[in-house]
Amino acid sequence: MQFKIEKVTKADKRIVEETIFYMEPDAYSGVRKVADKVREDVKRVVEFLPETTKKREKLGKYPVIYGTIGHSKILEDLHHSGKINLSVVEGKREVFLFQLVEEPYEGISCALVIAGSDKRGSIYGLFHLSECMGVSAFVDWSDVRPTHKDKVILTEKDNYISKEPSVKYRGLFINDEWPAFGNWAKIHFGGFNAKMYEHVFELILRLKGNYLWPAMWTACFSCDGPGLLNAELADEYGIVLGSSHHEPCIRNGEEYSQVRGKDSIYGDAWNFRTNRNGILRFWEDGLKRNGKFENIITLGMRGEQDSKILEEDATLEDNIELLKDVIREQNRLIRKNVCEDLSSTKRVFVLFSEVEAFFYGDEKTKGLIGDQELDGVTLMLGDDNFGNLRGVPTEQMKEHNGGYGLYYHFDFHGGACSYEWMNTIYLPKLWEQLSMAYDYGISDIWVVNVGDICFLEYPISYFFELAYDMEKWGSSKPNMTDYFTKQWIDRQFDSAFNKEDKKSIQEILNGYTRINHNRKPEVMKAFVYHPVNFDESENLLKEAGQIIDQVNELKTRCPKWALPAFYELIYFPAAASMNVQRMQIVAGRNEFYARQNRVEANVLAKEIKWCINEDRRLTKEYHHINDRKWEGMGLSEHIGFMHWNEEGNCYPLVIEIEPANKPRLIVAKSDCSEFTEGFIWTRKTLKIEDFLRPDVDEVRIDLACGSRESVEYEVKSDCSWIIPSNYCGCVDNKEVLRLKIDRSLLKGKELGTVLIQTKTSEAQLEVWAQNTDVLTMDNNTFLERDGYIAMEAEHYYKKHDIDGYCFTLIENYGRTLSAMKVLPPQHDFTNDSERPYLEYHFIADQEKEYTLDLYLAPSNTAYRDHKLTVGIQLNEEEIQMTNAVGEHFCSQDFGCMEWIRGVMENIHIHQSSVLCQCGLNRLRVYAVSPFMVLEKVVLYKKGTTIPTSYLGPRESFYKK
């Protein structure tokens, strides 16, 4: 059995319509509109637009029959005749049957039947046909053009019954929309009207979403359509309407500013105490106007423009009592104007910002938790605005009958810093947080703040995939993000690129999102990464440069028909953000080398200026590509934020030096801050101990010019086991001298000397080397060298799992390599006698007290006890139970520097002390509290310091 979609041309050049869409009069109008979009998808693929018919006798040879159970006579006929079985989807939520039916009626060879359990089920089923044809969900939004095919053939293998979505309501919040999204909407559509929202609704539905918080900074969704047209169109398409956390009763906050006034029936103060009747009237009219649509009604109240509801001197009890009164009155209005039965009206209360404190209360003041007015209301928890869950339902809260939702952020305008320009969402972190939320029962509503949508298409896709199918992508299936990315690339660029090019695109996506996640472009500064220590700047420059080179090369090879989508989805996000990262890294090195008076600083100054111009050029090019389709979307400020927002932001300093008059050679180990000029009175010996590590065979030495004229040099050594890459040369900017050693000539721990001489100076390098017998060491045992021991979390010696709870590797997680986390995540081991642990083995130089740094993901605490307890045990000592966050730690508290550092630097470093013995030591890290994710373990002698760096020291040698 085959179903065909093809353009059939007869000998007389007549085009015969064999694929016809059956337009049933009883079908939902929104479903018919989506069917027309799918017909356009057919045209994109096979270059003809299928006709429609309302008559069964004109269905053609290969008709598409679609409908919704209860709204389709033809589906009922096919069911009663035994051709299809509607019972497999009937009564389910957003499910569809996608089935080929052979000869259902006379004259029909094979029909494709799409039967939805409800309106959205039918829509998802229709768009499933588009997916089968190779049409991307971003065909409209990002102009992703599908591969042309002469015909599309479906067989019985394509028959499919979809599942109920894992999360009931899955949606976007268009927020922080100025200057980018707002200007785009104004330029192309004249504002936030139905013409614009048509594209947003289509995107949500193609991604199998169903929910929207519309733009609200300056927009009024139910007025801007014009009139109710936005809301009517959303309802027609089956988009469930909501409003943000501070916009109750289906009215945008901006709407009040348009109707308030001295003589207004709504009063002139957004104040429930002084203007109670006016506010109640405002809410009631919103419910009367929009209550007929499918909504999730936001309850509660905050101050204007998302501020606090009461004055600073108001007590906790004052706020709680006011909110109780507000919610009680809102429920009364809903019963009066929408539905008498509150249990059948979907409502949500968002625990965002200080509202969370009002919900929980404290030991003296009972909060809203358990209040009868919240019975049946979905309680929406949130992240800390930076992708870290603020908490999960407690045992007491699990009894709540309204379910739980999640308000998550891909974009944010506020403290500790705003990030509104570029994709900074890294999929392994997103998976870890969202799968955990689902495992804790947060599955009623998921809404994500997506800012302007553009540049976030990749993580938005993953967000909806997770929300739709946690059985496929959840915590029981770790390390699937690369598989998702590969699939996503295939969907967008099917035949545009070959297999190797798609692999490069995957490297680009993984690379730039990880770099942006490690430090968001807006708060990337010249000295975030150290200019030289541990080569972290050098490595980042190479990685960013490679991404830019890759994406530029792909741009030249991209077919013209696929270029707009490639530019918008891949090229601009990668090239523009890596250019900003590179600009700041180069600026850090520019200043660092200028302080040494290197001529190289002037070369770097030119590079900074080039990066600044490139940033402007890329934005201009983006706004002009594809007939200016995305003009406006690149307008967000994104460089050098000095405060939480763009106020006072500035480009990095550009420093030029005046070279010395006399010849000057600056000598430094490339990955170290120390340097010498080798002059007789200020001579400094550089100590090189890298070769004490068994895995180091080469050290790089910078030979930098610091003078107007070039400098000639000679290299001399007193021992045969040191092998310089060259013995003489002339430097006018910088050369890199590479020192290698012949380990076969070493006799124990040895010291050699290297002299780098000019006519006026002599720099001395003291080179230490040693062969270490690693054959007697166990695998995954670390050696103390370089003054520290650094161990990536995944390189444990052994691990201990219990009762189905396992320390699990999360590949590519975090700032350096990966992370370890106990899965499934929803267990607190605080009161358990046995706990999972990771065991690390290392050899210490001395018996001494060591500082122990645990590099943890910047997780918040699961509960309001503010505990992130970790167990630490060294050798046979007692287990130390330590809270990895401070006593006064509080997320979203702008006075809590511990939280601010965590979200800015994307790491939390917990410091403690242990007493190491000389020789082999065993360190165990126990999982105790939920939310603990371990990335790295670092030890160093008490009283010593490790060179400054952002990512921490490079990993120590360990036997593999």
GUDODREN-250383 format. One record per residue (C-alpha): x, y, z. Coordinates in steps of 0.02 Angstrom, whole numbers, plus 50000, padded with zeros to 5 digits. Example, Ala and Ser with C-alpha at 12.3 -4.5 7.8 and 13.67 -1.06 7.14 Angstrom:
BEGIN
506154977550390506844994750357
END
This chain:
BEGIN
500005000050000500665017049950500055034849967500805046749840500975065349829501595070149657501275081749513500535070749375500655077649199499745068549059500335066848879499275081748829500165091848965498625092249075499035091949261497955079049350497555082249534497755065449620498115072349795496635082449858496295088650035494535085050095493835100950177492435095250288491155108650334491095102750516492975104450539493655117650655494125133250558495845133250638496125115350581495635120250404496865134750409498245122950462497765111150321498045125750202499775128350278500155109950248499565111750068500835125950052502135113950123501695101649986501965115449860503675119149936504175100949916503405094749753503015111649675501135110349658499735115949772498455102149804496655107049779495295105749910493545098749896491995097550003491305083149900491775065049935491535059949753492935071949702494255065949823495475059949691496605044949692497635049649847496605060949960497085068150128495605065850246495785075150409494655079750553494285079550738493295066250829491575073150863491735085750721491925074250571490595063450489491845055550370492945049550514491405041950597490965033150432492725026250414492685020450595490995011850581491515003350419493054996250506494295005850400495025014850551494885012850739494545029450825494505021750998496405021851004496395040951014494645045251073494565054051241496435057151245497305073851253498085081051094498305064051011498125059550828497955044350717498985045050556498505030350446498465024850265496805017050213496715006850055495195009849944494075017750076492855023249941492605019549758493885027949647495145030549787496755020449780497415025149952496905038750074497915046750211496785048550362497245060550502496075059550651496345070650801495655067250974495375086050988495765101950891497615102150934497765083550901497125086550724498325101050699499815090950760499295076750645499245088350494500945095550534501575077650555501255075650369502375090850341503725082650446503575066650343503875077050187505455084450264504745101450308505535109950458504535117850600505495133850554504935134150373503985150150403504925158250548506705155350489506355152350304507025134550311506665128150138506385109550115507255098749988506325097449823505625080249784504785073949627503575064349736503255059549916502785041549952502075035250117501845016950160501095007050303502735009650395502225027850413500615023650507500735031650677499755034550837500455048950936500635049651124499885061551249501145075451281502145073451441501815091451496500015097451474500345115551429501945119851336502265137651286503295153251252503385170051336503875184051217504715196151337506025209751346505475213051169506225230151144507235235251049507365219450942505695210450928504715226650947505615235250804505465219750696503585218750727503365237350693504415237050533503595221650456501815221450526501475238350601501515231850779501005217350891499475213050788498665197450718499725198150560501265196250669500535183550790500005172550645501845168050627502095165350814500575153950827501135143650678502855141350754502145135750921500975123150839502305116150723503365112950879501875104350962501645118251087499975125251141500225140051257500765158351248501175172751362501145186951235502295201951226501885214551361503175228351383502195240651275500875229051201499075224751243498715207951165496825209451171496825227051100498195226850968497435213950850496675226750813495385224150948495135205950999495825199150836497425192550919496435182851049495155176750923496525170350808497405161550951495795153051003495445148050824497135139450815496955131250986498305141951068497935143051254498135160951312499005165651472499805181251540501405184251633501655182051819501125199951859499645201751740498085194151819496365190851746496865190851562497365209151554499105215551511499925227351634500185239851494498315240051465497995248151633499145262551589498045265851437496385266251528496835273951696496485291951739495705303851860493975301451785494215283251731493045269651794494645260151834495385273851942497135280851928498155269852045498735251952028498425249652213497205237052284497085246252449496705263752386495855259152221495025242552261493435245352159494365252052008495565237352003494155224752027493195232851884494745232151775494945213551809493105209651789493015217951619494525207751565493665191651617492055196751529493005200851370494185185851360493335172751468492525164551316494235159251250495325144851309496375153051443497455149451592497005163751707498425171251808497995175051989498875186552112499565204052096501215213352090501615231652076501675241251913503015236051789503365220051885503825228752048503395224652229501555225452274501775235252436502985247952503504675242952574504065245352754502625232952732502785217152836502735199352771501015197452850500395213352764500875206452594500135189252627498485196152688498355207652538498695193352417497395182452505496125196152481496635198552299496515179952255494865177952347494125192352247494865185852083494075168752111492415177352147492535186851984492975170951887491465161851959490365176551913491015180151738491845164351670491225148551754490355145051918491355129051936493125134951975493805117251958493425117751771494315134451747496185133051726497085145451841498905148151886499815156752029501625160751988502875160052131504065172752056505225184452149504575189952321502895181452289503775165152331504105171552507502265176252524501765158652474502865149852601502825162552743504015159652887504065152253061503025166753128501865170452984500835157552889500975159752703499765156052562500275137852557498745127052587497535141652569495845135652506495785149452375497235140752288496315124252281496415117752102497615131652051499225126751964500695132852066502055138751947503805137252015505275145451931507115145751897508245159651962508155168451793509785159851743509195142051713509375134951889507805128651974507405138152134506565123352214505395108652194503775103452281504025097652460503165082052528501815093452599501575102052432501385085952334499615084352401499105100252310497765096052182498115109552054499755102851988501395111951963502125122351824503815129451779504295146951724506015145651643507185158151560508155158351397508205177351408508145189551552508065208151586508605211451765509915207551897511175200151918511375203751731510285205251578510545193751431509405197451285510485196551130511095179251088510845160851124511765156651286510785140651321511825124851330510825109051300511645097351428511225109951566509465112351498509185093551498509835091651675508675105151744507085101551646507155082651664507375085151851505875096851857504815083751771505415069951887504835080552035503085081451963503195098551882502225093751728500625103951716501305119751630503005124151559503285141551492504965148451438505465166651421506175167251245506445185851228506405189451041506325171050984507665174150853509355165750887508495154351015507665142750890508865128450931508545127651120506695131851093506575116050987507375105751124506255113451257504705108051161505415090851123505715087951309504015094551358503155083751228504055067351259504975064651422504905045851397506085048251250507185062351316507035062351507508205057851649508145039251608508965043551441510525053851484511765060351355510535061651211510835079951172512075076251033510805064450955509475077950964510655090750887511065079150744509215076350710508875095050721510235099050594509555085750476507815093550488508435110950445509765106850315509265090050242510125090950072510955107950090512525100550167513415083950161513755072850312515425080850354514715098450342513285093650458514565087050580515415104050573513745112550608513535101450761515265106450822514825124650794513185123350891513975114051035515495125451036514745142751032513315138651151514525131551279515665146651269514185158651284513495148351427515155149051520515085168051510513655177551432514235190051300513465205051390514545202351544516075195651456517495207451500519325209051454519955200751614518625187351643519805174151574521595176351626522645182251478523955168551498523735157251650523375139051608523215144351426521355147351454521315162951344522415154751213521285139551208519705150051200520415160651059520815144950961519085137650991518175153850947519295156150796518965138450737517085141150753517195157250653518265148850520517075133950510515515144450495516305155850364516855140750262515105133250272514345149850219515355149350057514755131550023512955133950072511745132949924510905149449887509165142449923509695137250099510745152650142509405163050231509015149150355510855144950379511255163250411509855165650538509985149050630511855145650625512965158750546512495174850634512295167550810513975158750799514995171750705514325186850799514445179650974516165171950947516765188550879516225197051041517065183651147518655185351044518615204351056518605203651246519945190251258521065200151142520725215951244521305206951401522905201551318523135218851243523155226951414524155212751493525525213651361525485232651360525975232451543527515222351490527775234951349527685221651215527555227651035526265213651018525045224751115524925236350964524515221850849523145216550969522475234350976522155233450789521275216750812520105224050944519615238050825519325225350688518175215250803517175230850847516915234750663516505216550627515145216850760514325231550672514565224050499513785207450547512255215850623512005226550468512195211350355510955201350459509675215350446509835215850256509855197250215508325188550141507445204750092507655211450270506545197750341507325199150515507705217750515507715224050693508085207450777509935211450801509715227950893509975222451073511495229851159512705216051203514455222651240515295227651402513865229151527514465238951678512835236951775511455223951768510815232151609511535241551462511665258351549513465264151539514005249251435515625251751339516825243651219518455237151294519955248351314521135248851165522915251951223524415256051116526175256651186527685266651134529115254151110530765256551201532185265551112533485252051147533365233651099532305224151224531805205751227530415200351346530485181951393529035172751475528285155551485526775157051370525525151151501526235160551649526175178651711528035179451758529235187351634531015193851626531995205551515533645198051568534505214451608535915213451732535175223851874533375217451865533755199851807532475186851859532665168151837531115159451768530755142751849529995129451736529305113851822528115107551688529245092851645528965085751820527285079951750527485063351659526325069051518527245085251471528545084551334528505102551273528485119951350528175135951252529225151451286528705168551222530115179051149529305196051130530025212151062529825227451173530795239951070530735250250910532025239350826532025220550811533085210150930534285196150885534475181851010535405165651042534845150451143536085140351245535885125751363537055116351481536235099251465535925087151324534135082151374533445099551336533035102151152532585119851095531575121850935532905134150872534545141450933534485158950862533335171350781532745189150763531115195650843530155210950786528495205950866528455188750948529165171550920528765155851018530245145251071529775127351104530775117551231530685098651222531575085551325532285068351293531655058451443532795043751403534285054351459533555059051630534325051551787533075055251924532525072951959533655084651863533945103351841534495110951678534815128851624534315137751466535055154851425534235166651300535515179851257535465196251162536855209151143536255217951302535345204751405535335186751463533725178251519533975162451623532735148051627532865135251768532145119251696531645104751810531235087451744530905070251814530355053151758528985045951870528665027451883526825026651841526795007951808526515004251991525065016552002523255011051984522245018151842521375034751879522635039252014523205057352009524915064852044525205081152134526205092352019526165111051979525725114452160523995106852152522945091552112521485094551992520315080351948518855081151826517305073551906517125059451780518895053051816518445044951981519325029252042517695020552082515895024552125514615017252243512775016952193511305011352299509515005752276509365011652097510155028752129511725030252026513045043452001512865046251814514035054751692513285069851603514385071851452515015089051399514165097151549514815112751634516315123651602517695111251562517375092651529515805084951605514905082051770514265068351885512515068351959511445055452049509995049551942508545048351960508705065052048507205065752164507915058652325508625066952480509945056052566510085067252719509295054652838509925039052751511265028052827511985023852656512305036052516513035035652340514805041852327516225045152206517975039952260519555048752197521345042952221522835054752221524655055152277525105070152385526865076952403526765079952590525805075952746524945092552763523285101452774522575104652601521225116252539519875106352448518855115352314517315106652246516785114252081514895112352077513575117751954512795134052018511265124752081510095132352207509405122252351507945110452324506995116852475506875132552579508035125652713509425132652600510465116952613511525109152478512375096352588513865086552524514795072952618516705073152613517815059252678519715058052665520495041052696519775033752857519235050152935517435053652984516275059752847516145078652852514375084752815514565102052742513315114152667513995118952497513095135752504513295149152636512165151852784511375167052704511315160452526509755165852434509465165252247508745180552162509365190952308510405204752229511315207052394511905188952394513605189352310513755170452321512235168352208512765182452092514505174952069513725157952034512585163751894513855175851819515275163251819514185147751796515055138551938514955137152126516595133052214516395125852388517975126852494518445115952643520015108252720520675090552731522255083052808523185073152675524495060052707526095059252606525815046852465524155038852414522535046652476520715041752452519395055452440517545051652439516195064052390514465058652450512805063952377511685070352516510515084452462509665084552292510265096552155512125092852182513095091752018514985089152030516125095651892517885095851963518915092652121520455103052161521665101652309523165112452354524215115052509523465126252641524235143552634524725142252451523785149052302523455143152126523745155351983522195165851947521025158951814519185158451766519025139951726520185133951863521805124151845522045111851704521825093751753523285085151839524165069951770523295053551805523665036051747522435030551615
END
